[in-house]
């Protein structure tokens, strides 16, 4: 389990307290609070972890109370796995990350993150940020689950391999993340729940030395974020 140190200003948006994966009392919010929080997290940390924490902090500040987020995420994960069971271009991973407040003592809680990873080659042609026709059916499956579970926030991240100029790859990955977001909005997902970020070639999951490795690094990740407290 990862431990992440974040600044006091960001975690001031969240509420204190602890919960296990399936305990009640966790809160999560949507809308403007989530979007602002995600932007703050990225501005402060410039990283995936900071952005996820920001989104979750903003969600908590947004204030939809009473949801047992652990059980809520369990149901959402089950429905998403069922929806994408026959989709070879997508994989699903669930993880929890522990938050820790810097300087003024520890504030613990869990980020419950469900990540759907799509192979970018399936969604986009080479050097393109225009979704291919076949991608819409798979994104429709994702959108239906997201609409069913509105009390989470969503971050869409684009990634490329190391081929080509770094600046170009960064811009391409951002455009691809935006294209996925726009497609989900078109299928009924609230845009206020979603933020996008392009990482370019900066976060490979394997070596770019081989074509097989480069293919794995070309991807789009849809992260569904719940905040446990």
Secondary structure as UniProt FT lines:
FT   STRAND          2..6
FT   HELIX           8..11
FT   TURN            12..13
FT   TURN            21..22
FT   HELIX           32..45
FT   HELIX           48..62
FT   HELIX           69..83
FT   TURN            84..86
FT   TURN            88..89
FT   STRAND          90..101
FT   STRAND          110..119
FT   HELIX           120..123
FT   TURN            126..127
FT   TURN            133..134
FT   HELIX           135..148
FT   STRAND          153..159
FT   HELIX           166..186
FT   TURN            187..188
FT   HELIX           191..193
FT   STRAND          194..198
FT   TURN            200..203
FT   HELIX           211..217
FT   STRAND          219..228
//
